[in-house]
Amino acid sequence: MSFNHYIWKYLFDRKLRPASDIEAAYQKGILTREERNEILMVTEGSKEA
């Protein structure tokens, strides 16, 4: 995973950035598809628990 992935994951996990910002980062090429999916999937799993 890239350094950007860790930054975005940190911000998203602490609710400092919404899912739409993660998607925008992916669209701009900041995050890869795998990085985007990993960040968003972890949260979806925790919502169901």
KEKEVO-642438 format. One record per atom (N, C-alpha, C): y, x, z. Coordinates in steps of 0.1 Angstrom, whole numbers, plus 5000, padded with zeros to 4 digits. Each point is the difference from the previous one (the first is absolute). Example, Ala and Ser with C-alpha at 12.3 -4.5 7.8 and 13.67 -1.06 7.14 Angstrom:
BEGIN
v; u; w
4943; 5132; 5078;
5012; 4991; 5000;
5012; 5009; 5000;
5011; 4996; 4993;
5011; 5009; 5000;
5011; 4992; 5008;
// end
This chain:
BEGIN
v; u; w
4988; 5008; 5000;
5012; 4992; 5000;
5013; 5009; 5000;
5010; 4995; 4994;
5012; 5007; 4999;
5009; 4999; 5012;
5009; 5009; 5001;
5010; 4999; 5012;
5007; 4987; 4999;
5003; 4995; 4988;
5007; 4987; 4999;
4992; 4989; 5006;
4987; 5001; 4998;
4991; 4989; 5005;
5001; 5000; 5015;
5000; 5011; 5007;
5001; 5000; 5015;
5013; 4995; 5005;
5011; 5003; 4992;
5013; 4994; 5004;
5000; 4985; 4999;
4996; 4995; 4988;
5000; 4986; 4998;
4991; 4993; 5009;
4988; 5005; 5003;
4991; 4994; 5009;
5006; 4999; 5014;
5007; 5011; 5005;
5006; 5000; 5013;
5011; 4989; 5000;
5008; 4999; 4990;
5011; 4990; 5000;
4994; 4986; 5000;
4990; 4998; 4991;
4994; 4986; 4999;
4993; 4996; 5013;
4993; 5009; 5006;
4992; 4997; 5012;
5009; 4996; 5012;
5012; 5006; 5000;
5010; 4997; 5010;
5010; 4989; 4996;
4996; 4993; 4989;
5008; 4989; 4995;
5015; 5004; 4997;
5002; 5012; 4996;
5013; 5004; 4996;
5002; 4998; 4985;
4989; 4998; 4993;
5000; 4997; 4985;
4990; 4988; 4997;
5004; 4990; 4992;
4991; 4989; 4997;
4991; 5004; 4989;
4990; 4992; 4998;
4990; 5002; 4989;
5006; 5001; 4986;
5011; 4993; 4998;
5007; 5000; 4987;
5006; 5014; 4998;
5004; 5007; 5010;
5005; 5014; 4998;
4988; 5009; 4996;
4988; 4998; 5006;
4989; 5008; 4996;
4996; 4998; 4985;
5001; 4987; 4996;
4997; 4997; 4986;
5011; 5006; 4991;
5012; 5000; 5004;
5011; 5006; 4992;
4998; 5015; 4999;
4996; 5006; 5011;
4997; 5015; 4999;
4989; 5003; 4991;
4990; 4991; 4999;
4989; 5002; 4990;
5005; 4998; 4986;
5008; 4990; 4998;
5006; 4997; 4987;
5009; 5012; 4995;
5007; 5007; 5009;
5008; 5011; 4996;
4993; 5013; 4999;
4987; 5000; 5003;
4992; 5012; 4999;
5000; 5009; 5012;
5005; 4995; 5011;
5001; 5008; 5013;
4986; 5000; 5006;
4993; 4989; 5000;
4986; 4999; 5005;
4991; 4997; 4989;
4987; 5006; 5002;
4990; 4997; 4990;
4994; 4986; 5003;
4992; 4995; 4991;
4993; 4987; 5003;
4991; 5001; 5012;
4993; 5011; 5002;
4991; 5001; 5011;
5008; 5001; 5013;
5011; 5007; 5000;
5009; 5001; 5012;
5006; 4986; 5004;
5004; 4993; 4990;
5006; 4986; 5002;
4989; 4991; 5006;
4989; 5000; 4993;
4989; 4992; 5005;
4995; 5003; 5014;
5000; 5013; 5004;
4996; 5004; 5013;
5010; 4995; 5010;
5012; 5001; 4998;
5011; 4996; 5009;
4999; 4985; 5002;
4999; 4992; 4989;
5000; 4986; 5001;
4987; 4994; 5005;
4989; 5006; 4997;
4987; 4995; 5004;
4998; 5002; 5015;
5005; 5010; 5005;
4998; 5003; 5015;
5007; 4989; 5007;
5012; 4996; 4996;
5007; 4989; 5006;
4994; 4987; 4999;
4995; 4997; 4988;
4993; 4987; 4997;
4988; 4999; 5010;
4993; 5010; 5001;
4988; 5000; 5009;
5004; 4998; 5015;
5011; 5005; 5004;
5004; 4999; 5014;
5006; 4986; 5002;
5005; 4993; 4990;
5005; 4986; 5002;
4989; 4991; 5002;
4988; 5002; 4994;
4989; 4991; 5001;
4993; 5002; 5013;
5001; 5011; 5007;
4993; 5003; 5012;
5006; 4993; 5012;
// end
